[in-house]
């Protein structure tokens, strides 16, 4: 796969590491198109109220799913890069930890929902139980850490595209046979199971075997000791990314959630791009940090500039396209989503930058700052949402999310150790560093 020359960027690093990103892009672009088409079909079939009921269980259990991941994915990738010979112990230990955590969240999610919603809730408790079982099947996704450490994005591509094709096919069949809402709830669990077993098949196809995995108690304690800030940070990330949807349902009703969910799906569909990029270039960043500090800083700045270029392009395009998307693809009851999408899509700029700076925090061992900044974003989203959603409806929710994402991303300016990177991100945001690069050529 050939990548274009980007003025001012480290082209050697691009050529070597973005080939893997290319595979991830193919996977996610294919998945994006498939999921969007299936999502539109499902939303129009169910209507805004039932669509809200479909999305609520997944949003509710997302907080528990984040906890069940234990922050292991990124940390295990880093450990595999440092000590590849410990592959079987790392994967075996991390898998068992995630499996046990996935089992534990099922009764916890049920109990939490029962206490806070009770019989007055619009969503049956059984829907929450089905969605919470996703944590069990997602334990197999630890295999993805192995593929990322080996820069083998093509396996991720095959698993995700195949999984999303099957998922879309199942949903279209359910629409064709006029299936009830409950059947669509079960697809939430089926989707996760298909992806998990897809990773397992791809892992075995590479000549690896789960029978070689080993669990080591000492290693488990080591992983938990170092990954818990990432786990807590992941929980807070889901709070400031998903709490808006729960607050929409609480203040405006499940029908409003049905509309808002379509907006969030469109906005978050693009978030695969920063994940794919930073996952692929993380080995390059770590190698440069070890061998060449100046090259290390340049690669970080290159990554920030690239994130801004891509995210601004998406935000501008989607702001203009939102009206046509909701006019031509959705039923009339979803029309309000157009103006909400034109606001919410701009939050992606800060998601892109936040993903990039997150790699810097991991590389430097500043995981506690990831915790602090996501906590700040969560607090901002909750406080603003509490006041703005009742006053301004879905627009209030979108603006609260936008400001929360900005606050979380640039909270690293507060800390002396990370302030320089925050300033570099601001230069990228206002295109200063990119203009300087072009001017030097």
C-alpha positions as CSV (number, residue, x, y, z in Angstrom):
1,X,0.0,0.0,0.0
2,X,1.5,3.3,-1.1
3,X,0.9,6.5,1.0
4,X,1.1,10.0,-0.4
5,X,4.0,12.3,0.6
6,X,2.8,14.8,3.2
7,X,5.0,18.0,3.3
8,X,6.9,18.3,6.6
9,X,6.2,14.9,7.9
10,X,8.6,12.0,8.7
11,X,7.9,10.1,5.5
12,X,10.1,7.1,6.5
13,X,8.0,6.6,9.6
14,X,4.9,7.0,7.6
15,X,5.9,4.4,5.0
16,X,7.0,1.8,7.6
17,X,4.3,2.1,10.2
18,X,1.2,3.4,8.4
19,X,1.2,0.3,6.2
20,X,-0.3,-1.4,9.2
21,X,-2.6,1.6,9.7
22,X,-3.7,1.0,6.1
23,X,-5.0,-2.4,7.0
24,X,-6.7,-1.0,10.0
25,X,-8.3,1.7,7.9
26,X,-9.6,-0.9,5.4
27,X,-11.1,-2.8,8.3
28,X,-12.7,0.2,9.9
29,X,-13.9,1.8,6.7
30,X,-15.5,-1.4,5.6
31,X,-17.0,-1.8,9.1
32,X,-18.1,1.9,9.1
33,X,-20.1,1.6,5.8
34,X,-21.7,-1.7,6.9
35,X,-22.6,-0.5,10.3
36,X,-24.0,2.8,9.1
37,X,-26.3,1.2,6.5
38,X,-27.4,-1.4,9.0
39,X,-27.9,1.2,11.7
40,X,-30.0,3.4,9.4
41,X,-32.2,0.4,8.5
42,X,-32.7,-0.6,12.1
43,X,-33.5,2.9,13.3
44,X,-36.1,3.4,10.6
45,X,-37.6,0.0,11.2
46,X,-37.8,0.4,15.0
47,X,-38.7,4.1,15.2
48,X,-37.1,6.6,17.6
49,X,-38.7,5.2,20.8
50,X,-37.8,1.5,20.2
51,X,-34.4,2.6,18.8
52,X,-33.8,4.4,22.1
53,X,-34.7,1.2,24.0
54,X,-32.2,-0.7,21.9
55,X,-29.4,1.7,22.5
56,X,-30.0,2.3,26.2
57,X,-28.8,-1.2,27.5
58,X,-25.6,-0.9,25.7
59,X,-24.9,2.6,26.9
60,X,-25.8,1.6,30.5
61,X,-23.5,-1.4,30.6
62,X,-20.6,0.4,28.8
63,X,-19.4,1.7,32.1
64,X,-19.2,-1.9,33.5
65,X,-17.6,-3.2,30.2
66,X,-14.9,-0.6,30.6
67,X,-14.2,-1.8,34.2
68,X,-14.1,-5.4,33.0
69,X,-11.4,-4.6,30.5
70,X,-9.2,-3.7,33.5
71,X,-7.1,-1.3,31.4
72,X,-5.1,-4.3,30.1
73,X,-5.3,-3.9,26.3
74,X,-2.8,-1.0,25.8
75,X,-0.6,-2.1,28.7
76,X,-0.3,-5.7,27.5
77,X,0.6,-4.4,24.0
78,X,3.4,-2.4,25.6
79,X,4.6,-5.4,27.6
80,X,4.5,-7.6,24.5
81,X,6.7,-5.0,22.7
82,X,9.2,-5.1,25.5
83,X,9.2,-8.8,26.3
84,X,7.8,-10.8,23.3
85,X,9.1,-14.0,24.8
86,X,6.5,-13.8,27.5
87,X,3.6,-13.8,25.1
88,X,1.9,-16.9,26.4
89,X,2.1,-15.8,30.0
90,X,1.0,-12.3,29.3
91,X,-2.0,-13.3,27.1
92,X,-3.0,-16.2,29.3
93,X,-2.9,-14.1,32.5
94,X,-4.7,-11.1,31.0
95,X,-7.4,-13.3,29.4
96,X,-8.2,-15.0,32.7
97,X,-8.3,-11.7,34.5
98,X,-10.7,-10.2,31.9
99,X,-12.9,-13.3,31.8
100,X,-13.4,-13.3,35.6
101,X,-14.1,-9.5,35.5
102,X,-16.6,-10.0,32.6
103,X,-18.5,-12.6,34.7
104,X,-18.4,-10.4,37.7
105,X,-20.1,-7.4,36.0
106,X,-23.2,-9.3,35.1
107,X,-24.8,-9.4,38.5
108,X,-23.3,-5.9,39.3
109,X,-25.0,-4.3,36.3
110,X,-28.3,-6.0,37.1
111,X,-28.1,-4.9,40.7
112,X,-27.2,-1.3,39.8
113,X,-30.0,-1.0,37.3
114,X,-32.5,-2.6,39.6
115,X,-31.7,-0.1,42.4
116,X,-31.7,3.0,40.3
117,X,-34.5,2.2,37.9
118,X,-36.7,-0.5,39.5
119,X,-40.0,-1.3,38.0
120,X,-40.5,2.3,36.8
121,X,-37.9,2.0,34.1
122,X,-38.9,1.9,30.4
123,X,-36.2,-0.7,29.7
124,X,-36.8,-4.3,30.9
125,X,-34.1,-5.7,33.3
126,X,-33.6,-8.6,30.9
127,X,-32.2,-6.2,28.3
128,X,-29.6,-5.1,30.7
129,X,-28.6,-8.7,31.6
130,X,-28.2,-9.6,27.9
131,X,-26.0,-6.6,27.2
132,X,-23.9,-7.1,30.3
133,X,-22.8,-10.5,29.1
134,X,-20.8,-8.8,26.4
135,X,-18.0,-8.5,29.0
136,X,-17.6,-12.2,29.0
137,X,-17.2,-12.6,25.2
138,X,-14.9,-9.5,25.0
139,X,-12.3,-11.2,27.1
140,X,-11.0,-12.8,23.9
141,X,-10.3,-9.4,22.4
142,X,-7.0,-9.4,24.4
143,X,-5.7,-11.2,21.3
144,X,-5.9,-7.9,19.6
145,X,-3.0,-6.7,21.8
146,X,-0.9,-9.5,20.3
147,X,-1.7,-8.4,16.7
148,X,-0.9,-4.8,17.5
149,X,2.4,-5.6,19.1
150,X,3.3,-7.6,16.0
151,X,2.0,-4.7,13.7
152,X,-0.3,-7.2,12.0
153,X,-3.3,-5.0,11.2
154,X,-4.5,-7.3,8.4
155,X,-5.8,-9.8,11.0
156,X,-7.8,-7.1,12.7
157,X,-9.2,-6.1,9.3
158,X,-10.4,-9.6,8.5
159,X,-12.0,-10.1,11.9
160,X,-13.8,-6.8,12.0
161,X,-15.0,-6.7,8.4
162,X,-16.3,-10.3,8.6
163,X,-17.9,-9.7,12.0
164,X,-19.7,-6.6,10.9
165,X,-20.9,-8.2,7.7
166,X,-22.4,-11.0,9.7
167,X,-23.9,-8.5,12.2
168,X,-25.4,-6.4,9.4
169,X,-26.8,-9.6,7.7
170,X,-28.5,-10.7,10.9
171,X,-30.1,-7.3,11.5
172,X,-31.4,-7.1,7.9
173,X,-32.9,-10.6,8.2
174,X,-34.6,-9.6,11.5
175,X,-36.1,-6.5,9.7
176,X,-37.2,-8.7,6.8
177,X,-39.1,-11.1,9.1
178,X,-40.5,-8.2,11.2
179,X,-38.8,-9.4,14.3
180,X,-39.6,-7.9,17.7
181,X,-37.3,-5.6,19.6
182,X,-36.1,-8.3,21.9
183,X,-34.4,-10.1,19.0
184,X,-32.4,-7.0,18.2
185,X,-31.3,-6.8,21.9
186,X,-29.8,-10.2,21.5
187,X,-27.7,-9.0,18.5
188,X,-25.8,-6.8,20.9
189,X,-24.3,-9.9,22.5
190,X,-24.0,-11.8,19.2
191,X,-22.0,-9.0,17.7
192,X,-19.4,-9.2,20.6
193,X,-19.3,-13.0,20.5
194,X,-18.6,-13.0,16.7
195,X,-15.7,-10.6,17.1
196,X,-14.3,-12.5,20.0
197,X,-14.3,-15.8,18.3
198,X,-13.0,-14.1,15.1
199,X,-9.9,-13.0,17.0
200,X,-9.5,-16.5,18.3
201,X,-9.7,-18.0,14.8
202,X,-7.2,-15.5,13.4
203,X,-4.8,-16.2,16.3
204,X,-5.0,-19.9,15.7
205,X,-4.5,-19.4,11.9
206,X,-1.2,-17.8,12.7
207,X,0.1,-21.0,14.3
208,X,-0.7,-20.0,17.8
209,X,-2.7,-22.0,20.4
210,X,-4.7,-21.1,23.5
211,X,-3.5,-24.3,25.1
212,X,-0.1,-22.6,25.3
213,X,-1.4,-19.8,27.4
214,X,-0.3,-19.8,31.1
215,X,-1.7,-18.0,34.1
216,X,0.8,-16.6,36.6
217,X,-0.5,-15.0,39.8
218,X,2.6,-12.8,40.2
219,X,2.2,-11.5,36.7
220,X,-1.5,-10.9,37.3
221,X,-0.7,-8.7,40.3
222,X,2.0,-6.9,38.3
223,X,-0.5,-6.2,35.5
224,X,-3.2,-5.1,37.8
225,X,-0.8,-2.8,39.7
226,X,0.2,-1.0,36.6
227,X,-3.0,-1.1,34.6
228,X,-5.5,0.0,37.2
229,X,-5.1,3.7,36.5
230,X,-5.8,2.9,32.8
231,X,-8.8,0.9,33.9
232,X,-10.2,3.7,36.1
233,X,-9.4,6.1,33.3
234,X,-11.3,4.0,30.8
235,X,-14.3,4.0,33.1
236,X,-14.1,7.8,33.3
237,X,-13.8,8.0,29.5
238,X,-17.1,6.1,29.2
239,X,-18.6,8.4,31.7
240,X,-17.8,11.6,29.8
241,X,-18.5,9.9,26.4
242,X,-21.7,8.1,27.3
243,X,-23.2,10.0,30.3
244,X,-24.8,12.4,27.9
245,X,-26.9,9.7,26.4
246,X,-28.1,8.5,29.8
247,X,-28.9,12.1,30.8
248,X,-30.9,12.6,27.6
249,X,-33.0,9.6,28.4
250,X,-33.4,10.8,32.0
251,X,-34.4,14.3,31.1
252,X,-36.0,14.0,27.7
253,X,-37.2,10.4,27.4
254,X,-36.3,7.3,25.5
255,X,-37.6,8.8,22.2
256,X,-35.1,11.6,22.4
257,X,-32.4,9.0,23.1
258,X,-33.4,7.2,19.9
259,X,-32.6,10.4,17.9
260,X,-29.5,11.3,19.9
261,X,-28.1,7.7,19.5
262,X,-28.2,8.1,15.7
263,X,-26.1,11.3,16.1
264,X,-23.6,9.7,18.4
265,X,-23.3,6.7,16.1
266,X,-22.4,9.0,13.2
267,X,-19.9,11.0,15.2
268,X,-18.2,8.1,16.9
269,X,-18.0,6.1,13.6
270,X,-15.0,8.3,12.8
271,X,-13.2,7.6,16.0
272,X,-11.6,4.5,14.6
273,X,-9.2,6.7,12.7
274,X,-7.1,8.0,15.6
275,X,-7.2,4.6,17.2
276,X,-5.9,3.0,14.1
277,X,-3.1,5.6,13.6
278,X,-1.9,5.7,17.2
279,X,-2.0,1.9,17.5
280,X,0.1,1.5,14.4
281,X,2.7,4.2,15.2
282,X,3.1,3.4,18.9
283,X,6.0,1.1,18.2
284,X,7.7,3.9,16.2
285,X,7.2,6.4,19.0
286,X,8.6,4.0,21.6
287,X,11.6,3.2,19.4
288,X,12.3,6.9,18.8
289,X,12.0,7.6,22.5
290,X,14.6,5.0,23.2
291,X,17.0,5.9,20.4
292,X,16.5,9.5,19.4
293,X,14.8,12.1,21.7
294,X,14.6,14.8,18.9
295,X,13.0,12.3,16.5
296,X,10.7,11.3,19.3
297,X,9.4,14.8,19.7
298,X,9.1,15.3,15.9
299,X,7.0,12.1,15.6
300,X,4.7,13.3,18.4
301,X,4.2,16.7,16.7
302,X,3.7,15.0,13.3
303,X,1.0,12.9,14.9
304,X,-0.8,15.9,16.4
305,X,-0.8,17.7,13.1
306,X,-2.1,14.7,11.2
307,X,-4.9,14.3,13.7
308,X,-6.0,17.9,13.3
309,X,-5.9,17.7,9.5
310,X,-8.1,14.6,9.4
311,X,-10.5,15.6,12.2
312,X,-11.1,19.1,10.8
313,X,-11.8,17.8,7.4
314,X,-14.3,15.3,8.8
315,X,-16.0,18.0,11.0
316,X,-16.4,20.5,8.1
317,X,-17.7,17.9,5.7
318,X,-20.2,16.4,8.2
319,X,-21.4,19.8,9.3
320,X,-22.6,20.5,5.7
321,X,-23.7,16.9,5.0
322,X,-25.8,16.4,8.2
323,X,-28.9,18.0,6.7
324,X,-28.8,15.8,3.6
325,X,-28.1,12.7,5.7
326,X,-31.2,13.0,7.8
327,X,-33.3,14.3,4.9
328,X,-32.6,11.4,2.6
329,X,-31.8,8.4,4.8
330,X,-33.9,8.8,8.0
331,X,-37.6,8.8,8.7
332,X,-39.1,12.3,9.4
333,X,-39.2,11.6,13.2
334,X,-35.4,11.7,13.2
335,X,-35.1,15.1,11.5
336,X,-33.9,16.9,14.6
337,X,-30.7,14.9,14.5
338,X,-29.3,17.0,11.6
339,X,-28.6,20.1,13.6
340,X,-27.4,18.1,16.6
341,X,-24.9,16.2,14.4
342,X,-23.5,19.5,13.0
343,X,-22.6,20.4,16.6
344,X,-21.6,17.0,18.0
345,X,-19.2,16.1,15.1
346,X,-16.8,18.9,16.2
347,X,-16.1,17.0,19.4
348,X,-14.1,14.6,17.2
349,X,-11.3,17.1,16.8
350,X,-10.5,16.8,20.5
351,X,-11.0,13.0,20.5
352,X,-8.4,12.8,17.8
353,X,-5.9,14.9,19.7
354,X,-6.7,13.2,22.9
355,X,-6.0,9.8,21.4
356,X,-2.6,11.1,20.1
357,X,-1.6,12.6,23.4
358,X,-2.7,9.5,25.2
359,X,0.1,7.6,23.5
360,X,2.6,10.2,24.8
361,X,1.3,9.7,28.4
362,X,1.6,6.0,28.1
363,X,5.1,6.2,26.6
364,X,6.3,8.5,29.5
365,X,4.5,6.5,32.2
366,X,2.2,9.4,33.0
367,X,-0.9,7.1,33.3
368,X,-2.1,9.0,36.3
369,X,-2.6,12.1,34.2
370,X,-4.8,10.1,31.8
371,X,-6.9,9.5,34.9
372,X,-7.0,13.2,35.9
373,X,-7.9,14.5,32.6
374,X,-10.7,12.0,31.9
375,X,-12.1,12.8,35.4
376,X,-12.1,16.5,34.5
377,X,-14.0,15.7,31.2
378,X,-16.5,13.6,33.1
379,X,-17.2,16.2,35.6
380,X,-17.6,18.9,32.9
381,X,-20.0,16.8,30.9
382,X,-22.2,15.9,33.9
383,X,-22.4,19.5,35.3
384,X,-23.1,21.1,31.9
385,X,-25.5,18.3,30.9
386,X,-27.4,18.7,34.1
387,X,-28.1,22.4,33.4
388,X,-28.2,22.5,29.6
389,X,-30.2,19.4,28.6
390,X,-33.4,20.5,30.4
391,X,-32.9,24.0,29.0
392,X,-31.8,23.4,25.5
393,X,-32.7,19.7,24.8
394,X,-30.5,17.7,22.5
395,X,-28.5,20.8,21.5
396,X,-27.5,21.2,25.1
397,X,-26.3,17.6,25.3
398,X,-24.2,18.1,22.2
399,X,-22.6,21.3,23.4
400,X,-21.9,19.8,26.8
401,X,-20.1,16.9,25.1
402,X,-18.1,19.2,22.9
403,X,-16.8,21.3,25.8
404,X,-16.2,18.2,27.9
405,X,-14.0,16.7,25.2
406,X,-12.0,19.9,24.9
407,X,-11.6,20.1,28.7
408,X,-10.3,16.5,28.9
409,X,-7.9,16.7,26.0
410,X,-6.2,20.0,27.1
411,X,-6.3,19.3,30.8
412,X,-2.6,18.2,30.5
413,X,-1.8,22.0,30.3
414,X,-2.4,22.0,34.1
415,X,0.6,19.8,34.8
416,X,4.2,21.1,34.4
417,X,5.5,17.8,33.1
418,X,3.0,17.6,30.3
419,X,2.4,21.3,29.6
420,X,4.8,21.4,26.7
421,X,2.9,18.7,24.9
422,X,-0.3,20.6,25.6
423,X,1.2,23.7,24.0
424,X,2.3,21.6,21.0
425,X,-1.2,20.3,20.6
426,X,-2.6,23.9,20.7
427,X,-0.1,24.8,17.9
428,X,-1.4,21.9,15.9
429,X,-5.0,22.8,16.6
430,X,-4.5,26.3,15.2
431,X,-2.4,24.9,12.3
432,X,0.7,26.8,13.5
433,X,3.1,23.9,13.5
434,X,1.8,22.7,10.1
435,X,2.3,26.1,8.5
436,X,5.8,26.2,10.0
437,X,6.6,22.8,8.4
438,X,5.3,23.9,5.0
439,X,7.2,27.2,5.2
440,X,10.5,25.4,5.8
441,X,10.2,23.3,2.6
